[in-house]
Amino acid sequence: MSSFFDEDAEQIEPSSLRAFGVKIYSRYGQSSEIIEMINFACEAARENINDCIEELFYDSKACICNISLKDHIHDNTIDEKITEIGKKTLSQFSWNDRIDGM
């Protein structure tokens, strides 16, 4: 019998969903990752930049959340907001070839 707290154990199903219009996906359905991504999507919606974000993918093995922006988005103001929100809600994240964390 496996535990929900084993390294590769799926805690939440489905591990992929849409929150505030942003697709979020956790490699192994880890609850802490899903919670962080929902919080990020919520804050992005409050800042009206959720429509700029294509997907959040939490790579459980690497312990990092990858943020993908929609192709047409290249704006310093949005970059700054993503960095601010990411630092507030995600343990560690990457986007635009950058890695940031709390």
Secondary structure, 3 states (H helix, E strand, C coil): CCCCCCCCCCCCCCCEEEECCEEEEECCCCHHHHHHHHHHHHHHHHCCCHHHEEEEEEECCCCEEEEEECCCCCCHHHHHHHHHHHHHHCCEEEECCEEEEC
